[in-house]
Amino acid sequence: MIRTLYLFCEPIGLIWLALLALTFALWRRGLRGLATATAAIAAFVLAIGGTELPVVLLRALERPYLNVKIAELPECDAVVLLGGGFEPSLLEVAELRLTPAANRLLTALELLRLGKAHVLCIGGSGVYIAGRHMVEGEVVRDALADRQLTDAEILTLGHCADTADEAQRARELVTKRGWKRVLLVTSASHMRRSVATFQTAGVEVVPAPSHFMAFNGNPITPWRIGPPAYGGFVRMSTWMHEIIGWYAYRVLGRIK
């Protein structure tokens, strides 16, 4: 009960209650058209934040990688860790802030620990902080090396604008070093687009998924309805980002 009341005090819950109140007020004043519009917006907020719809959609992207066992993956020439699980920060230990996708980094380290590869290539973008150009991959590389968290050789892909840029930088390394295939580490929801992008760039990859957002071992109740919450919007945003990104990459020729 307390948890439910708390959800109504969060921004999403307050917005939804405000929309309901506005709908009621408009209807009472005879402004039926406006009331219908605000009711539709309230229904939209409820569908995303208060139902399992975002989970159902996101599971469709993650399901192909659900049964991948990290310990059973083949040995490859390198582990390629895509950015997104970390970001530079002058305020955190090692100038490194972990994001909700930090399981990507843990998965990469586990692959190295299991001897699946002996080289780690780290992607990611970069930012300017206090006049310093801080590249994500370089910050992670230094943090791992300083703490001796792996004996593997650590390389970075430099400042990459996006996944397609990471694929192109990885191809340069593959060509230079004569690698045959690499283990690709990213979020399960991002894996389909990442694999297609790397393959189009000419890099053979073995998927090593992490950061499952829609599977936690519990079954879902498709018709469950509750107070709108932030988590549903995060999952819906992730799903939309991947769907839009997939078609955008196809139009741009980044995937076949």
C-alpha positions as CSV (number, residue, x, y, z in Angstrom):
1,M,0.0,0.0,0.0
2,I,2.8,2.4,0.9
3,R,4.6,1.5,-2.3
4,T,1.5,2.3,-4.3
5,L,1.0,5.7,-2.6
6,Y,4.7,6.4,-3.2
7,L,4.3,5.9,-6.9
8,F,1.6,8.5,-7.0
9,C,4.0,10.9,-5.5
10,E,6.6,10.4,-8.2
11,P,6.6,12.8,-11.2
12,I,5.0,10.3,-13.6
13,G,2.2,9.4,-11.0
14,L,1.6,13.1,-10.3
15,I,1.3,13.9,-14.0
16,W,-1.1,11.1,-14.5
17,L,-3.3,12.2,-11.6
18,A,-3.2,15.8,-12.9
19,L,-4.4,14.5,-16.3
20,L,-7.3,12.7,-14.7
21,A,-8.3,15.8,-12.8
22,L,-8.0,17.9,-15.9
23,T,-10.1,15.4,-17.8
24,F,-12.8,15.5,-15.2
25,A,-12.8,19.3,-15.0
26,L,-13.0,19.7,-18.8
27,W,-15.9,17.2,-19.0
28,R,-17.8,19.0,-16.3
29,R,-17.5,22.2,-18.2
30,G,-18.8,20.6,-21.3
31,L,-15.5,20.7,-23.2
32,R,-15.9,17.1,-24.3
33,G,-13.3,17.3,-27.1
34,L,-10.5,18.5,-24.9
35,A,-11.6,16.1,-22.2
36,T,-11.3,13.2,-24.6
37,A,-7.8,14.4,-25.7
38,T,-6.5,14.6,-22.1
39,A,-8.1,11.2,-21.3
40,A,-6.2,9.8,-24.3
41,I,-2.9,11.2,-23.0
42,A,-3.7,9.8,-19.5
43,A,-4.4,6.4,-21.1
44,F,-1.1,6.6,-23.0
45,V,0.8,7.3,-19.8
46,L,-0.9,4.4,-18.0
47,A,-0.2,2.0,-20.9
48,I,3.5,2.7,-20.8
49,G,4.1,3.2,-17.1
50,G,1.4,1.0,-15.5
51,T,1.2,-2.1,-17.7
52,E,3.6,-4.8,-18.9
53,L,3.5,-3.5,-22.5
54,P,7.1,-2.2,-22.5
55,V,8.3,-5.4,-21.0
56,V,6.5,-7.5,-23.7
57,L,8.0,-5.3,-26.4
58,L,11.5,-5.4,-25.0
59,R,11.4,-9.1,-24.4
60,A,11.1,-9.6,-28.2
61,L,14.5,-8.0,-28.6
62,E,16.2,-9.8,-25.7
63,R,14.6,-13.3,-26.2
64,P,17.1,-14.5,-28.9
65,Y,19.9,-14.2,-26.4
66,L,18.2,-15.5,-23.3
67,N,19.9,-18.9,-23.3
68,V,23.4,-17.7,-24.2
69,K,25.8,-19.1,-21.5
70,I,28.9,-17.0,-21.1
71,A,30.9,-20.0,-19.9
72,E,30.0,-22.0,-23.0
73,L,31.0,-19.4,-25.6
74,P,34.0,-20.2,-27.8
75,E,37.4,-18.7,-27.5
76,C,38.0,-15.7,-29.8
77,D,40.7,-13.3,-30.7
78,A,39.4,-10.5,-28.6
79,V,36.5,-9.1,-26.5
80,V,34.9,-6.0,-27.9
81,L,33.0,-4.1,-25.2
82,L,30.7,-1.4,-26.6
83,G,30.2,1.8,-24.7
84,G,27.1,2.7,-22.7
85,G,27.9,1.0,-19.4
86,F,30.2,3.7,-18.1
87,E,31.0,7.4,-18.5
88,P,33.7,9.8,-17.4
89,S,33.2,11.8,-14.2
90,L,35.6,13.9,-12.2
91,L,33.6,13.3,-9.0
92,E,33.7,9.5,-8.9
93,V,36.5,7.0,-8.0
94,A,38.8,6.4,-10.9
95,E,37.0,9.2,-12.7
96,L,34.5,6.6,-13.8
97,R,30.7,6.5,-13.3
98,L,28.9,3.3,-14.0
99,T,25.5,3.4,-15.7
100,P,22.6,1.0,-15.4
101,A,24.2,-0.9,-18.3
102,A,27.4,-1.6,-16.3
103,N,26.8,-5.3,-16.6
104,R,28.5,-5.0,-20.0
105,L,31.8,-4.3,-18.2
106,L,31.3,-7.2,-15.8
107,T,30.5,-9.5,-18.7
108,A,33.6,-8.5,-20.5
109,L,35.8,-9.1,-17.4
110,E,34.1,-12.5,-16.9
111,L,35.0,-13.5,-20.5
112,L,38.6,-12.6,-19.9
113,R,38.6,-14.4,-16.5
114,L,37.4,-17.5,-18.3
115,G,40.1,-17.3,-20.9
116,K,37.7,-16.7,-23.8
117,A,40.1,-14.1,-25.1
118,H,43.3,-12.3,-24.1
119,V,42.6,-8.9,-25.6
120,L,39.9,-6.4,-24.5
121,C,38.8,-3.6,-26.9
122,I,36.7,-0.9,-25.3
123,G,34.4,1.4,-27.2
124,G,32.4,4.4,-26.2
125,S,32.2,8.1,-26.8
126,G,33.8,11.0,-25.0
127,V,33.0,14.3,-23.3
128,Y,34.7,17.5,-22.4
129,I,34.8,18.1,-18.6
130,A,36.5,21.1,-17.1
131,G,38.4,21.6,-20.4
132,R,39.6,17.9,-20.5
133,H,38.6,15.6,-23.3
134,M,37.8,12.4,-21.5
135,V,37.3,9.3,-23.7
136,E,35.1,6.6,-22.1
137,G,37.3,3.7,-23.3
138,E,40.5,5.3,-22.0
139,V,39.0,6.0,-18.6
140,V,37.9,2.4,-18.2
141,R,41.2,1.1,-19.5
142,D,43.1,3.1,-16.9
143,A,40.7,2.1,-14.1
144,L,41.2,-1.6,-14.9
145,A,45.0,-1.3,-15.4
146,D,45.5,0.7,-12.2
147,R,43.6,-1.9,-10.1
148,Q,45.0,-4.9,-12.0
149,L,41.6,-6.3,-12.6
150,T,42.7,-8.3,-15.7
151,D,46.0,-9.5,-17.2
152,A,44.6,-9.1,-20.7
153,E,45.9,-6.5,-23.2
154,I,43.6,-3.5,-23.1
155,L,42.9,-1.5,-26.2
156,T,40.5,1.3,-26.9
157,L,38.5,2.2,-30.0
158,G,38.9,5.9,-29.3
159,H,36.1,8.5,-29.3
160,C,33.3,6.7,-31.2
161,A,30.1,8.6,-32.2
162,D,27.9,5.5,-32.3
163,T,27.7,1.8,-32.8
164,A,28.5,2.1,-36.5
165,D,31.6,4.0,-35.6
166,E,32.7,1.4,-33.1
167,A,32.2,-1.3,-35.8
168,Q,34.4,0.6,-38.2
169,R,37.2,1.1,-35.6
170,A,36.9,-2.6,-34.7
171,R,37.3,-3.6,-38.3
172,E,40.6,-1.6,-38.5
173,L,41.9,-3.6,-35.5
174,V,40.7,-6.9,-36.9
175,T,42.4,-6.2,-40.2
176,K,45.6,-4.9,-38.6
177,R,46.0,-7.9,-36.2
178,G,44.6,-10.6,-38.5
179,W,41.8,-11.6,-36.1
180,K,39.2,-14.0,-37.2
181,R,36.3,-13.3,-34.8
182,V,35.6,-11.4,-31.6
183,L,33.2,-11.7,-28.7
184,L,30.8,-8.8,-28.8
185,V,29.6,-7.5,-25.5
186,T,26.6,-5.2,-25.2
187,S,23.1,-5.1,-23.8
188,A,20.8,-7.9,-24.9
189,S,18.3,-5.3,-26.3
190,H,21.0,-3.7,-28.4
191,M,22.6,-6.9,-29.6
192,R,20.6,-7.5,-32.8
193,R,21.5,-4.1,-34.2
194,S,25.1,-4.4,-33.0
195,V,25.7,-7.8,-34.6
196,A,24.2,-6.7,-37.9
197,T,26.3,-3.5,-37.8
198,F,29.6,-5.3,-37.1
199,Q,28.8,-8.0,-39.7
200,T,28.1,-5.3,-42.3
201,A,31.5,-3.7,-41.4
202,G,33.2,-7.1,-42.1
203,V,33.7,-8.2,-38.5
204,E,32.7,-11.7,-37.5
205,V,31.3,-11.7,-34.0
206,V,30.0,-14.0,-31.3
207,P,27.3,-12.4,-29.2
208,A,27.9,-12.1,-25.5
209,P,24.8,-10.4,-24.2
210,S,24.3,-8.7,-20.8
211,H,22.1,-6.1,-19.1
212,F,18.8,-7.9,-19.6
213,M,16.1,-5.3,-18.8
214,A,12.9,-7.4,-19.5
215,F,13.9,-10.8,-18.1
216,N,14.6,-11.2,-14.4
217,G,13.4,-14.8,-13.8
218,N,9.9,-13.9,-13.0
219,P,6.8,-14.4,-15.2
220,I,4.9,-11.4,-16.4
221,T,1.2,-10.8,-16.0
222,P,0.2,-9.3,-19.4
223,W,-2.9,-7.6,-18.2
224,R,-1.5,-6.2,-14.9
225,I,-2.4,-2.5,-14.4
226,G,-1.0,-0.4,-11.7
227,P,0.1,3.2,-11.0
228,P,2.3,4.6,-13.8
229,A,6.0,4.4,-12.9
230,Y,9.3,5.5,-14.3
231,G,10.5,2.0,-15.2
232,G,8.0,1.5,-17.9
233,F,9.1,4.6,-19.7
234,V,12.8,3.6,-19.5
235,R,12.0,0.2,-21.1
236,M,9.8,1.8,-23.7
237,S,12.5,4.4,-24.5
238,T,15.0,1.6,-24.9
239,W,12.7,-0.4,-27.2
240,M,11.9,2.7,-29.4
241,H,15.6,3.6,-29.6
242,E,16.5,0.1,-31.0
243,I,13.5,-0.1,-33.4
244,I,14.1,3.4,-34.8
245,G,17.9,2.8,-34.8
246,W,17.4,-0.5,-36.8
247,Y,15.5,1.1,-39.6
248,A,17.7,4.3,-39.6
249,Y,20.8,2.1,-39.9
250,R,19.2,0.2,-42.8
251,V,18.4,3.4,-44.6
252,L,22.0,4.7,-44.1
253,G,23.4,1.4,-45.3
254,R,25.1,0.6,-41.9
255,I,23.4,-2.8,-41.8
256,K,22.2,-5.0,-44.7
